[in-house]
Amino acid sequence: MIEHRPFNKLAGVDHGWLKAKHHFSFADYDDSARMGWGSLRVWNDDEIAASSGFPPHPHANMEIITYVREGAVTHKDSLGNVGRTEAGDVQVMSAGTGIRHAEYNLEQQPTRIFQIWITPSAKGGSPAWGAQPFPKADRSGHFVTLASGFGNDNDALPIRAHARVLGATLKIGESVEYALGERRHGYLVPASGAVEVNGVRIDARDGAAIKDVAVVSISAIENSELIMVDVP
């Protein structure tokens, strides 16, 4: 099953400093039919205005992955971690028993991110944060695992869930396949471009909710940058 979720039909909010679209229920957007996809709980498409951001706030028992599409995010947390994550790169926060953090756009132009929340395989544990560059050239024509809870994904940022976050860049006409498996849930969003997912057209910032599919076949209609989550 491939369910197309067009960007222009997603719920959204405009706070001035933050423009957000929600692929799933979040904050004041409550939709019982969109509470998640497997253990994927949140996928927000955020635009943060220059010199603004999210002030300190708490999280617990959630794996929070931030993929920076444009600009940069500066992170500060109650563990003393401070870091700046640039476009194309990824940061991961395992909230564990509890952590407070802030995310700011200290740049002179808007920052655009995907923020993805995945329910951990078990509650608790010490909170942790990390970030890593992932050059787009290294994922040209194939998926690279950006964050993973599987031990054999040695080059990915660790998360505490039996899940993967993957990225790929495809030139027009290129194709890639991913062995999802019929008991897994996939969710794919092009950060840019347009693709066909098992024959279903998915445009930039649309969602493709995938399940009961052994192999996901993706073909680029335009030059495309893809982010995909594989969760139980």
C-alpha positions as CSV (number, residue, x, y, z in Angstrom):
1,M,0.0,0.0,0.0
2,I,1.2,3.5,-0.9
3,E,-0.9,6.3,0.4
4,H,-0.1,9.7,-1.1
5,R,-0.4,12.6,1.4
6,P,-0.1,15.9,-0.6
7,F,1.7,18.8,1.0
8,N,-1.0,21.3,0.3
9,K,-3.5,19.2,2.2
10,L,-1.4,18.9,5.4
11,A,-2.5,20.7,8.5
12,G,-0.3,23.7,9.3
13,V,0.3,26.7,11.5
14,D,1.9,30.1,11.0
15,H,3.3,31.8,14.1
16,G,5.2,34.4,12.1
17,W,8.6,33.2,13.3
18,L,7.6,29.6,12.6
19,K,5.7,28.2,9.6
20,A,5.0,24.5,10.1
21,K,3.2,21.7,8.3
22,H,2.3,18.5,10.2
23,H,2.2,15.1,8.5
24,F,0.7,13.7,11.8
25,S,-1.2,15.0,14.8
26,F,0.9,17.6,16.7
27,A,0.2,20.3,19.2
28,D,-3.2,21.9,18.4
29,Y,-3.6,19.7,15.3
30,D,-5.5,16.6,16.6
31,D,-6.5,14.0,14.0
32,S,-7.3,10.5,15.3
33,A,-6.6,9.0,11.9
34,R,-3.1,10.5,11.8
35,M,-1.6,9.7,15.2
36,G,1.5,8.2,13.6
37,W,2.7,5.5,11.2
38,G,4.0,2.5,13.1
39,S,6.4,3.8,15.6
40,L,6.8,7.1,13.6
41,R,5.0,9.7,15.7
42,V,5.8,13.1,14.2
43,W,7.0,14.5,10.9
44,N,7.0,18.2,10.9
45,D,8.0,20.4,7.9
46,D,9.3,23.6,9.7
47,E,10.5,27.0,8.4
48,I,12.2,29.0,11.2
49,A,12.6,32.7,10.6
50,A,16.1,34.3,10.8
51,S,17.3,35.1,14.4
52,S,14.5,33.1,16.1
53,G,13.7,29.6,17.2
54,F,12.3,27.3,19.9
55,P,13.2,28.4,23.5
56,P,14.1,25.8,26.1
57,H,11.5,23.1,26.5
58,P,11.4,19.5,27.8
59,H,11.2,16.1,26.1
60,A,11.2,12.5,27.4
61,N,11.0,9.0,25.9
62,M,11.3,10.1,22.3
63,E,13.9,9.8,19.6
64,I,14.0,13.2,17.8
65,I,15.8,13.5,14.5
66,T,16.3,16.8,12.8
67,Y,17.2,16.9,9.1
68,V,18.3,20.4,8.0
69,R,17.2,21.2,4.4
70,E,18.3,24.8,4.2
71,G,20.2,27.1,6.6
72,A,21.4,25.8,10.0
73,V,20.1,24.9,13.4
74,T,21.9,25.7,16.6
75,H,21.2,23.3,19.5
76,K,21.6,23.9,23.2
77,D,20.5,21.5,26.0
78,S,20.5,20.8,29.7
79,L,23.4,18.4,29.4
80,G,25.7,21.2,28.2
81,N,25.7,20.2,24.5
82,V,26.0,23.0,22.0
83,G,26.1,22.4,18.2
84,R,25.3,23.9,14.9
85,T,23.9,21.6,12.2
86,E,24.0,22.8,8.6
87,A,22.0,22.0,5.5
88,G,22.2,18.3,4.5
89,D,23.3,17.2,8.0
90,V,21.5,15.6,10.8
91,Q,21.2,15.8,14.6
92,V,19.7,13.2,16.9
93,M,18.4,13.6,20.4
94,S,17.5,10.6,22.6
95,A,15.3,12.3,25.2
96,G,15.4,9.2,27.6
97,T,14.3,10.0,31.1
98,G,14.2,13.7,30.3
99,I,16.1,16.6,28.7
100,R,15.5,20.3,28.1
101,H,16.7,21.8,24.8
102,A,16.5,24.8,22.6
103,E,16.8,25.1,18.8
104,Y,17.6,28.4,17.2
105,N,18.1,29.8,13.8
106,L,21.0,32.2,14.3
107,E,21.5,32.7,10.6
108,Q,20.5,35.7,8.5
109,Q,18.0,33.7,6.4
110,P,15.2,31.2,7.1
111,T,16.1,27.7,8.1
112,R,14.0,24.8,6.8
113,I,14.0,21.4,8.5
114,F,12.2,18.1,8.8
115,Q,11.8,17.1,12.4
116,I,11.0,13.5,12.9
117,W,10.0,11.8,16.2
118,I,10.2,8.0,16.6
119,T,8.9,6.2,19.7
120,P,11.8,4.4,21.3
121,S,11.9,0.6,21.7
122,A,12.0,1.0,25.5
123,K,11.4,3.9,27.9
124,G,14.0,5.5,30.0
125,G,17.8,5.7,29.7
126,S,20.1,8.6,30.0
127,P,19.4,11.4,27.5
128,A,21.9,12.0,24.7
129,W,22.5,14.2,21.7
130,G,24.7,14.0,18.6
131,A,25.1,15.5,15.2
132,Q,27.0,14.5,12.0
133,P,27.6,15.7,8.5
134,F,26.3,13.7,5.6
135,P,27.6,15.1,2.3
136,K,24.9,14.9,-0.4
137,A,27.5,13.6,-2.9
138,D,27.9,10.5,-0.8
139,R,24.3,9.5,-1.2
140,S,24.0,10.2,-4.9
141,G,22.0,7.4,-6.6
142,H,21.5,5.3,-3.4
143,F,20.3,5.5,0.2
144,V,22.6,6.3,3.0
145,T,21.5,5.5,6.6
146,L,21.5,8.7,8.6
147,A,20.2,7.4,11.9
148,S,19.7,3.9,13.0
149,G,18.9,1.6,15.9
150,F,20.6,-1.4,14.2
151,G,24.1,-2.3,15.3
152,N,25.4,-3.0,11.8
153,D,24.7,0.6,10.6
154,N,28.1,1.7,11.9
155,D,28.3,5.1,10.1
156,A,24.8,6.3,11.2
157,L,23.9,8.4,14.2
158,P,22.5,6.0,16.9
159,I,18.9,6.0,17.9
160,R,17.1,3.8,20.5
161,A,14.5,2.3,18.2
162,H,14.4,-0.5,15.7
163,A,14.3,2.0,12.9
164,R,16.3,3.7,10.3
165,V,16.3,7.3,8.8
166,L,17.7,7.2,5.3
167,G,18.6,9.8,2.7
168,A,19.3,9.7,-1.0
169,T,19.7,12.1,-3.9
170,L,18.5,11.1,-7.4
171,K,19.1,12.7,-10.7
172,I,16.2,12.8,-13.2
173,G,15.7,9.2,-14.6
174,E,17.6,7.5,-11.8
175,S,16.0,4.8,-9.6
176,V,16.7,3.2,-6.3
177,E,15.1,0.3,-4.4
178,Y,14.8,-0.3,-0.7
179,A,13.8,-3.7,0.9
180,L,11.3,-2.6,3.4
181,G,9.5,-5.8,4.2
182,E,5.8,-6.5,4.7
183,R,5.8,-6.1,8.5
184,R,7.5,-2.7,8.4
185,H,6.2,0.9,7.9
186,G,7.9,3.3,5.5
187,Y,7.3,7.0,5.2
188,L,9.0,8.9,2.4
189,V,9.1,12.7,1.8
190,P,11.1,14.4,-1.0
191,A,12.8,17.5,0.4
192,S,12.9,18.6,-3.3
193,G,12.0,17.3,-6.7
194,A,9.4,14.7,-7.6
195,V,9.5,10.9,-7.7
196,E,7.3,7.9,-8.4
197,V,7.1,5.4,-5.5
198,N,5.9,2.0,-6.8
199,G,4.2,4.0,-9.6
200,V,2.6,6.7,-7.3
201,R,3.8,10.2,-8.0
202,I,5.1,12.1,-4.9
203,D,6.0,15.7,-5.3
204,A,8.3,17.9,-3.1
205,R,7.3,17.8,0.6
206,D,4.4,15.4,-0.1
207,G,4.3,12.3,2.1
208,A,4.2,8.6,1.0
209,A,2.9,6.3,3.7
210,I,4.0,2.8,2.8
211,K,3.2,-0.6,4.3
212,D,2.8,-4.2,3.3
213,V,5.4,-3.6,0.6
214,A,8.4,-5.9,0.3
215,V,10.4,-3.6,-1.9
216,V,10.0,0.1,-2.4
217,S,11.0,1.2,-5.9
218,I,11.6,4.9,-6.4
219,S,12.2,6.6,-9.7
220,A,13.1,10.3,-10.1
221,I,10.9,12.4,-12.3
222,E,13.0,15.5,-11.4
223,N,16.3,15.9,-9.6
224,S,15.3,14.9,-6.1
225,E,16.5,14.8,-2.5
226,L,14.7,12.1,-0.4
227,I,14.3,11.4,3.2
228,M,12.7,8.0,4.3
229,V,11.9,6.4,7.6
230,D,11.7,2.6,8.1
231,V,10.0,1.7,11.4
232,P,8.2,-1.3,12.9
